[in-house]
Amino acid sequence: MYIFPSFWQIRTFNFLFLFFGSFLCFSHICYDFEYQLEEAEKKVSYNKSCCGSPVNTPPRQNQASLSLSFKPPHNLTLLSPLPFSSRFPFSIRHSINSFNSYQLKYNFFFIQYQMEFTRVSIFLTNKTMLAPFLSPSKAPLLGSNARKSRVICSKGDQMTVSITGATGFIGKRLVQKLISDDHKVRVLTRSKSKAQVVFPEQNYSGIIIAEEGEWEKCIQGSTAVVNLAGLPISTRWSPEIKRDIKQSRINATSKVVDCINKAPADLRPSVLVSATAVGYYGTSETHSFDETSRSGKDYLSEVCREWEAKAQEVNSDVRLILIRIGVVLGKDGGALAKMIPLFMAFAGGPLGSGQQWFSWIHLDDVVNLIYESLVNPSYKGVINGTAPNPVRLSEMCTQLGEVIGRPSWLPVPEFAIKAVLGEGASVVLDGQRVLPVRAQELGFSFKYPYVKDALRAIAKEM
């Protein structure tokens, strides 16, 4: 059961928590948490599971962390106690740099303390021991060799992220998001000239563009690496193309992993986010798949297995996230970039029977999922990068037609697609119903959980 307290109830709760926490303390440990907050839905809730019932509070403009109101760019601090046990309460100092919603979850052994807004980054530093009622300046320091524990990849308020596949559909948007949040980006590419066209210096002055021979130097000292490289699969497959599809992914991943593993421990990235695909599960019109499902037996399943296996060779000290991405929807690339012109010409319709499952995700959501994987230490292992409500392809086409004011009336027969794409036709004629169970368990908030909302947002950009 959730209780919805008023603003003043929250503030009263915070005051009482501070008051009684001070008397119960024999000692405190002061931790600094530094946040870099991402823009998210205006949903703010606060959940504390160690000292009372969970609490939810509705969103308030310019409000964050127990009703502390402020406006950016000011950096305000709130001191509130977190009971670690009856004998060892803790104090947490929150430094907040933005009023956008965020989510934070951290555990101290057997006590869980959770705040849900939409987290971007946290940094935990064991700095001082505080006796009751003493200010930090009077507290005995632990010394210059005090242990520093990094709970996520962010160093302070800024990350340095090296990205392969940065010039692609997802990569470009990810670069833009990281830069807009004042992070540093290093583009790892095989063609510096192409990357310079995509990221002109006048608009992306802070970006470092590195060709393959410079990857190792760029990866060393990076906070994290995102691996998105790979040739497109929506083409006619010949034996040569199939080989290139697989090798483009495995070779890039192998190069990245080798560079990370060779890096000195103090310069090694702490996080690797490596893309893979829902093709891992094979195809089915009747079964659903989540992160625990077995791999399929077709060509794309084989590609994904080998792709993921190469990423799993990374050093065990590096937090590895494998995101199995579905069909990404956006106006500038992916499936919609090919479908929209047909619909606008009144020639749109489903491909084949239209009964194949379409496991999709909006571009903004997959970028946010990657971003969240970078900064949230709870994200690790396999995570499905799909929206929570997959649809049949015929439904997706109907919704697309409604959104742009065109009929979905001209299906493309299966034999015609096979004539054009050959074996590659399986990419569009066969599908799978993939559910993002792990992302939902982690509390990831989808901006576009329903395909109609995603298509409407894309149509507004056209």
ROMARBA-835402 format. One record per residue (C-alpha): residue number from 1; x, y, z. Coordinates in nm, 3 decimals. Example, Ala and Ser with C-alpha at 12.3 -4.5 7.8 and 13.67 -1.06 7.14 Angstrom:
residues 2
 pos       x       y       z
   1   1.230  -0.450   0.780
   2   1.367  -0.106   0.714
END
This chain:
residues 462
 pos       x       y       z
   1   0.000   0.000   0.000
   2   0.121   0.350  -0.081
   3   0.043   0.661   0.121
   4   0.025   0.998  -0.052
   5   0.134   1.263   0.204
   6   0.102   1.635   0.162
   7   0.394   1.870   0.111
   8   0.393   1.976   0.479
   9   0.368   1.618   0.600
  10   0.684   1.541   0.406
  11   0.863   1.840   0.556
  12   0.743   1.750   0.909
  13   0.864   1.393   0.854
  14   1.203   1.521   0.746
  15   1.235   1.748   1.051
  16   1.143   1.470   1.294
  17   1.382   1.236   1.115
  18   1.665   1.487   1.157
  19   1.580   1.556   1.523
  20   1.553   1.200   1.649
  21   1.838   1.081   1.428
  22   2.072   1.328   1.600
  23   1.989   1.194   1.948
  24   2.020   0.832   1.844
  25   2.362   0.879   1.684
  26   2.682   0.780   1.856
  27   2.873   0.848   1.539
  28   2.804   0.949   1.182
  29   2.978   0.893   0.856
  30   2.938   1.176   0.608
  31   2.910   1.080   0.245
  32   2.896   1.312  -0.051
  33   2.655   1.220  -0.325
  34   2.692   1.424  -0.639
  35   2.419   1.405  -0.897
  36   2.401   1.497  -1.258
  37   2.031   1.486  -1.332
  38   1.869   1.401  -1.664
  39   1.544   1.544  -1.794
  40   1.264   1.296  -1.735
  41   0.893   1.269  -1.679
  42   0.752   1.493  -1.406
  43   0.690   1.205  -1.175
  44   0.851   1.234  -0.834
  45   0.822   0.973  -0.565
  46   1.014   0.900  -0.251
  47   1.032   0.549  -0.112
  48   1.205   0.459   0.210
  49   1.193   0.094   0.305
  50   1.402   0.088   0.623
  51   1.210   0.314   0.864
  52   0.840   0.308   0.799
  53   0.590   0.272   0.520
  54   0.680   0.358   0.161
  55   0.593   0.714   0.075
  56   0.493   0.866  -0.259
  57   0.459   1.233  -0.330
  58   0.323   1.402  -0.642
  59   0.560   1.612  -0.853
  60   0.623   1.974  -0.761
  61   0.793   2.226  -0.985
  62   1.144   2.319  -0.871
  63   1.128   2.063  -0.591
  64   1.355   1.770  -0.517
  65   1.462   1.548  -0.230
  66   1.216   1.578   0.056
  67   1.054   1.900  -0.066
  68   1.373   2.106  -0.094
  69   1.285   2.380  -0.344
  70   1.544   2.549  -0.561
  71   1.622   2.665  -0.912
  72   1.924   2.573  -1.126
  73   2.209   2.639  -1.169
  74   2.244   2.676  -0.791
  75   2.389   2.382  -0.603
  76   2.204   2.326  -0.275
  77   2.276   2.078   0.001
  78   2.033   1.888   0.224
  79   2.151   1.696   0.530
  80   1.922   1.412   0.633
  81   1.994   1.103   0.847
  82   1.976   0.751   0.711
  83   1.951   0.486   0.987
  84   2.199   0.209   0.918
  85   2.093   0.022   1.230
  86   1.983   0.114   1.580
  87   2.347   0.155   1.677
  88   2.499   0.300   1.362
  89   2.285   0.567   1.199
  90   2.432   0.741   0.897
  91   2.408   1.093   0.761
  92   2.369   1.158   0.390
  93   2.440   1.495   0.236
  94   2.259   1.543  -0.094
  95   2.408   1.782  -0.348
  96   2.155   1.847  -0.621
  97   2.233   2.036  -0.940
  98   1.899   2.039  -1.122
  99   1.528   2.022  -1.052
 100   1.451   1.760  -1.317
 101   1.304   1.434  -1.188
 102   1.544   1.154  -1.108
 103   1.566   0.814  -0.948
 104   1.818   0.692  -0.691
 105   1.849   0.357  -0.522
 106   2.130   0.243  -0.294
 107   2.171  -0.030  -0.036
 108   2.373  -0.035   0.285
 109   2.409  -0.404   0.366
 110   2.077  -0.518   0.516
 111   1.910  -0.174   0.499
 112   1.766  -0.044   0.176
 113   1.708   0.326   0.116
 114   1.542   0.422  -0.206
 115   1.448   0.749  -0.373
 116   1.276   0.743  -0.709
 117   1.294   1.039  -0.942
 118   1.523   0.962  -1.247
 119   1.882   0.918  -1.148
 120   2.178   1.006  -1.361
 121   2.489   0.977  -1.149
 122   2.609   0.925  -0.794
 123   2.957   0.934  -0.646
 124   3.022   0.801  -0.295
 125   3.326   0.916  -0.098
 126   3.403   0.813   0.258
 127   3.529   1.145   0.392
 128   3.473   1.218   0.762
 129   3.366   1.070   1.093
 130   3.121   1.300   1.271
 131   3.043   1.299   1.642
 132   2.689   1.411   1.733
 133   2.629   1.786   1.696
 134   2.980   1.855   1.561
 135   3.016   2.038   1.232
 136   3.224   1.873   0.957
 137   3.503   2.122   1.013
 138   3.544   1.996   1.372
 139   3.517   1.629   1.288
 140   3.828   1.410   1.284
 141   3.929   1.334   0.927
 142   4.000   0.981   0.819
 143   4.321   1.105   0.660
 144   4.449   1.170   0.310
 145   4.447   0.798   0.240
 146   4.076   0.769   0.310
 147   3.927   0.503   0.088
 148   3.729   0.630  -0.210
 149   3.457   0.397  -0.333
 150   3.311   0.460  -0.678
 151   2.959   0.324  -0.698
 152   2.902   0.428  -1.057
 153   3.113   0.529  -1.347
 154   3.072   0.903  -1.303
 155   3.373   1.090  -1.166
 156   3.222   1.386  -0.994
 157   2.963   1.546  -1.215
 158   3.125   1.454  -1.545
 159   3.185   1.135  -1.742
 160   3.421   1.071  -2.030
 161   3.255   0.821  -2.263
 162   3.420   0.652  -2.562
 163   3.169   0.535  -2.823
 164   3.194   0.304  -3.123
 165   2.917   0.335  -3.379
 166   2.872   0.699  -3.276
 167   2.787   0.805  -3.633
 168   2.492   0.564  -3.648
 169   2.124   0.619  -3.576
 170   2.146   0.552  -3.201
 171   2.501   0.676  -3.159
 172   2.433   1.028  -3.287
 173   2.148   1.081  -3.042
 174   2.352   0.938  -2.754
 175   2.640   1.177  -2.831
 176   2.398   1.471  -2.833
 177   2.252   1.368  -2.498
 178   2.590   1.324  -2.332
 179   2.714   1.660  -2.457
 180   2.394   1.836  -2.352
 181   2.456   1.705  -2.000
 182   2.816   1.835  -2.004
 183   2.991   1.502  -2.042
 184   3.297   1.445  -2.258
 185   3.270   1.223  -2.565
 186   3.536   1.036  -2.760
 187   3.418   0.903  -3.096
 188   3.590   0.578  -3.193
 189   3.560   0.539  -3.570
 190   3.716   0.373  -3.872
 191   3.663   0.684  -4.085
 192   3.762   1.014  -3.929
 193   3.640   1.208  -4.232
 194   3.291   1.057  -4.205
 195   3.277   1.128  -3.834
 196   3.382   1.490  -3.891
 197   3.090   1.533  -4.131
 198   2.845   1.394  -3.875
 199   3.004   1.592  -3.589
 200   3.134   1.919  -3.741
 201   3.382   2.098  -3.518
 202   3.180   2.421  -3.507
 203   2.891   2.234  -3.340
 204   3.085   1.967  -3.150
 205   3.403   2.141  -3.047
 206   3.456   1.929  -2.737
 207   3.448   1.591  -2.912
 208   3.763   1.387  -2.973
 209   3.745   1.181  -3.294
 210   3.986   0.888  -3.303
 211   4.057   0.637  -3.579
 212   4.126   0.274  -3.501
 213   4.494   0.319  -3.422
 214   4.404   0.571  -3.151
 215   4.127   0.372  -2.984
 216   4.348   0.234  -2.709
 217   4.471   0.579  -2.609
 218   4.115   0.715  -2.600
 219   3.974   0.424  -2.402
 220   4.242   0.460  -2.137
 221   4.120   0.722  -1.896
 222   3.761   0.704  -2.016
 223   3.494   0.661  -1.754
 224   3.294   0.424  -1.972
 225   3.276   0.271  -2.319
 226   2.962   0.225  -2.530
 227   2.992  -0.025  -2.816
 228   2.731   0.025  -3.092
 229   2.933  -0.072  -3.399
 230   2.798  -0.308  -3.665
 231   2.687  -0.318  -4.029
 232   2.313  -0.287  -4.107
 233   2.131  -0.617  -4.149
 234   1.833  -0.499  -4.358
 235   1.982  -0.588  -4.692
 236   2.006  -0.881  -4.930
 237   2.222  -1.146  -4.767
 238   2.493  -1.309  -4.968
 239   2.756  -1.532  -4.806
 240   2.992  -1.234  -4.809
 241   2.736  -0.999  -4.654
 242   2.654  -1.252  -4.381
 243   3.022  -1.284  -4.300
 244   3.061  -0.905  -4.286
 245   2.753  -0.863  -4.065
 246   2.900  -1.100  -3.808
 247   3.261  -0.988  -3.829
 248   3.179  -0.616  -3.810
 249   3.025  -0.675  -3.470
 250   3.271  -0.928  -3.334
 251   3.581  -0.744  -3.453
 252   3.473  -0.408  -3.310
 253   3.376  -0.566  -2.979
 254   3.702  -0.761  -2.964
 255   3.903  -0.444  -3.026
 256   3.716  -0.256  -2.753
 257   3.751  -0.538  -2.502
 258   4.124  -0.575  -2.573
 259   4.180  -0.202  -2.523
 260   3.991  -0.207  -2.193
 261   4.174  -0.514  -2.066
 262   4.515  -0.371  -2.157
 263   4.450  -0.045  -1.976
 264   4.623   0.004  -1.639
 265   4.384  -0.048  -1.350
 266   4.377   0.322  -1.260
 267   4.296   0.419  -1.622
 268   4.057   0.137  -1.702
 269   3.694   0.229  -1.776
 270   3.459   0.104  -1.506
 271   3.164   0.033  -1.739
 272   3.113  -0.128  -2.079
 273   2.771  -0.100  -2.240
 274   2.767  -0.326  -2.545
 275   2.476  -0.343  -2.787
 276   2.334  -0.670  -2.908
 277   1.992  -0.750  -3.054
 278   1.662  -0.926  -2.989
 279   1.759  -1.155  -3.276
 280   1.933  -1.350  -3.000
 281   1.601  -1.522  -2.919
 282   1.517  -1.642  -3.268
 283   1.162  -1.594  -3.396
 284   0.815  -1.703  -3.285
 285   0.455  -1.594  -3.336
 286   0.335  -1.761  -3.017
 287   0.608  -1.735  -2.752
 288   0.728  -1.440  -2.547
 289   1.091  -1.386  -2.456
 290   1.265  -1.217  -2.165
 291   1.627  -1.196  -2.053
 292   1.620  -1.553  -1.917
 293   1.499  -1.710  -2.243
 294   1.725  -1.936  -2.444
 295   1.890  -1.832  -2.767
 296   1.739  -1.930  -3.102
 297   1.894  -2.146  -3.371
 298   1.896  -1.921  -3.678
 299   2.173  -1.707  -3.826
 300   2.098  -1.389  -3.629
 301   2.086  -1.587  -3.304
 302   2.431  -1.718  -3.382
 303   2.559  -1.367  -3.454
 304   2.422  -1.237  -3.125
 305   2.565  -1.525  -2.922
 306   2.915  -1.473  -3.058
 307   2.879  -1.095  -3.027
 308   2.784  -1.120  -2.659
 309   3.045  -1.385  -2.586
 310   3.319  -1.150  -2.709
 311   3.194  -0.869  -2.484
 312   3.191  -1.106  -2.185
 313   3.569  -1.141  -2.217
 314   3.611  -0.797  -2.062
 315   3.795  -0.769  -1.731
 316   3.581  -0.882  -1.438
 317   3.632  -0.546  -1.264
 318   3.437  -0.376  -1.543
 319   3.058  -0.360  -1.505
 320   2.919  -0.510  -1.828
 321   2.571  -0.434  -1.962
 322   2.447  -0.614  -2.274
 323   2.144  -0.439  -2.423
 324   1.943  -0.655  -2.665
 325   1.789  -0.383  -2.879
 326   1.464  -0.419  -3.072
 327   1.344  -0.221  -3.374
 328   1.431   0.142  -3.301
 329   1.173   0.401  -3.406
 330   1.277   0.753  -3.504
 331   1.227   0.984  -3.799
 332   1.589   0.994  -3.914
 333   1.673   0.626  -3.934
 334   1.576   0.269  -3.863
 335   1.260   0.105  -3.995
 336   1.043   0.419  -4.003
 337   1.278   0.607  -4.231
 338   1.197   0.347  -4.498
 339   0.827   0.310  -4.418
 340   0.717   0.673  -4.388
 341   0.787   0.770  -4.754
 342   0.571   0.476  -4.871
 343   0.287   0.578  -4.642
 344   0.311   0.939  -4.751
 345   0.276   0.819  -5.112
 346  -0.042   0.624  -5.018
 347   0.148   0.297  -5.072
 348   0.187   0.188  -4.711
 349   0.092  -0.141  -4.557
 350   0.223  -0.438  -4.359
 351   0.498  -0.665  -4.484
 352   0.401  -1.024  -4.546
 353   0.117  -1.150  -4.329
 354   0.147  -0.866  -4.082
 355   0.105  -1.116  -3.796
 356   0.474  -1.120  -3.705
 357   0.558  -0.960  -3.371
 358   0.717  -0.618  -3.377
 359   0.931  -0.558  -3.067
 360   1.005  -0.189  -3.092
 361   1.153   0.094  -2.886
 362   1.157   0.470  -2.939
 363   1.498   0.623  -3.006
 364   1.477   0.842  -2.695
 365   1.405   0.541  -2.475
 366   1.693   0.330  -2.601
 367   1.930   0.627  -2.557
 368   1.797   0.684  -2.205
 369   1.842   0.314  -2.130
 370   2.205   0.328  -2.240
 371   2.256   0.645  -2.038
 372   2.097   0.486  -1.734
 373   2.322   0.182  -1.775
 374   2.625   0.408  -1.763
 375   2.536   0.577  -1.437
 376   2.338   0.321  -1.239
 377   2.544   0.049  -1.067
 378   2.236  -0.175  -1.046
 379   2.236  -0.216  -1.423
 380   2.447  -0.516  -1.520
 381   2.421  -0.824  -1.737
 382   2.156  -0.861  -2.007
 383   1.879  -0.602  -2.045
 384   1.622  -0.609  -2.324
 385   1.604  -0.276  -2.504
 386   1.238  -0.297  -2.611
 387   0.919  -0.116  -2.514
 388   0.691  -0.296  -2.267
 389   0.408  -0.327  -2.522
 390   0.516  -0.502  -2.844
 391   0.259  -0.517  -3.124
 392   0.188  -0.715  -3.438
 393   0.333  -0.548  -3.747
 394  -0.015  -0.497  -3.894
 395  -0.116  -0.299  -3.585
 396   0.197  -0.088  -3.604
 397   0.124  -0.006  -3.969
 398  -0.237   0.082  -3.888
 399  -0.125   0.315  -3.608
 400   0.136   0.474  -3.835
 401  -0.126   0.538  -4.102
 402  -0.362   0.699  -3.851
 403  -0.091   0.923  -3.710
 404   0.023   1.062  -4.047
 405  -0.321   1.061  -4.205
 406  -0.262   0.788  -4.462
 407  -0.422   0.446  -4.511
 408  -0.243   0.121  -4.436
 409  -0.401  -0.069  -4.721
 410  -0.129  -0.204  -4.950
 411   0.048  -0.506  -4.799
 412   0.372  -0.619  -4.955
 413   0.347  -0.992  -5.033
 414   0.600  -1.229  -4.886
 415   0.730  -1.354  -5.221
 416   0.814  -0.998  -5.330
 417   1.016  -0.932  -5.014
 418   1.205  -1.259  -5.055
 419   1.278  -1.173  -5.416
 420   1.440  -0.847  -5.306
 421   1.610  -0.948  -4.981
 422   1.662  -1.323  -5.022
 423   1.753  -1.485  -4.691
 424   1.761  -1.137  -4.537
 425   1.381  -1.125  -4.570
 426   1.363  -1.308  -4.236
 427   1.448  -0.977  -4.066
 428   1.110  -0.830  -4.167
 429   0.894  -1.139  -4.221
 430   0.971  -1.308  -3.889
 431   0.950  -1.150  -3.547
 432   0.957  -1.215  -3.177
 433   0.766  -1.083  -2.877
 434   1.037  -0.956  -2.645
 435   0.959  -0.803  -2.305
 436   1.188  -0.568  -2.104
 437   1.144  -0.752  -1.775
 438   1.483  -0.658  -1.633
 439   1.451  -0.288  -1.721
 440   1.114  -0.274  -1.547
 441   1.253  -0.453  -1.241
 442   1.523  -0.186  -1.225
 443   1.259   0.086  -1.234
 444   1.342   0.223  -1.577
 445   1.071   0.465  -1.689
 446   0.976   0.439  -2.056
 447   0.890   0.772  -2.211
 448   0.693   0.593  -2.483
 449   0.550   0.262  -2.358
 450   0.285   0.249  -2.635
 451   0.356   0.253  -3.006
 452   0.088   0.509  -3.089
 453   0.240   0.762  -2.849
 454   0.584   0.696  -2.998
 455   0.457   0.743  -3.353
 456   0.274   1.064  -3.260
 457   0.591   1.210  -3.113
 458   0.787   1.116  -3.426
 459   0.518   1.263  -3.654
 460   0.544   1.597  -3.472
 461   0.913   1.610  -3.563
 462   0.847   1.561  -3.932
END
